[in-house]
Amino acid sequence: MVYPSSASLAIDPVFLQDCYDYASDKGYPNAASSKMASAILVGVTIAQQAYSHLNDRRAQVYIAMFTGAATYIDDISETHTDDVRSFPIRFVNGETQADAELVFAAKAFRDVGNVYPPAQAAMITTSVLNFVTGCVLEDECKTIKPSENAPSYPYFLRSLTGVADAYLVMMFPADVPLQRYVQAFPDLTLMINVTNDVMSFYKEELAGETTNYISRRAAIKGTSKISALRDIADETIRANRQILKVLEGDERASDAYTSFKEGYMRFHVASVRYRFHEIML
């Protein structure tokens, strides 16, 4: 099998500049050399790989910057906990955030209504606020001993931090009616949430992480992490089958999902961030 290399993730400089221009328009100049620079590159890569099927350039730029902002928040959630903890209430109240990067993030998240229809925009907003809350909960609850009486807890926490509702809404072209794909939402949410966990397992094991979804689930079920990984991979495969069945009546919705899925996987396999180059011979 030939695996995609990091070269396949080459960033389009014109698209990248469009993203920097978006940041500048939102009052965040010099994004290329900012504290958010590396997070923005993650967002740009995701947008190019998983959302290349979209013909709406504005939506692609928004996805990149939305992802960049969310990635930045995730990156600082353990070192700047108070700033992240206060983000949702400051966002709701329209108050100034703790630093320039979080100010930009709030502006980007508020801009969602200019890109997506009302229902989709509301889902994206709810999803990203849940994500921020989930980042705080993960930090505050990382010392909790997993209880065998709370088997649903690991996925509850994962569902907050996965931002899946946002990314599944963004997957479909705006002119494809919500009714065509809404019934696939539960399986799409699962697929997006746990595919990342499966693909992140190797790098997180090397980093000695013990509070991720796979580790928590293994601890609660009393199994090995490898066993939990296999179970989660099987669940992802089943979810994919269900999604395809639900979407088979609408070619555009089905094609959008297939393109997203392939790009999402390619991003993880080829990205140096996930370290697969170390084990793929």
Secondary structure, 3 states (H helix, E strand, C coil): CCCCCHHHHCCCHHHHHHHHHHHHHCCCCCHHHCCCHHHHHHHHHHHHHHCCCCCCHHHHHHHHHHHHHHHHHHHHCCCCHHHHHCHHHHHHHCCCCCCHHHHHHHHHHHHHHHCCCHHHHHHHHHHHHHHHHHHHHHHHCCCCCCCCCCCCHHHHHHHHHCCHHHHHHHHCCCCCCHHHCHHHHHHHHHHHHHHHHHHHHHHHHHCCCCCCHHHHHHHHHCCCHHHHHHHHHHHHHHHHHHHHHHHCCCHHHHHHHHHHHHHHHHHHHHCHHHCHHHCCC
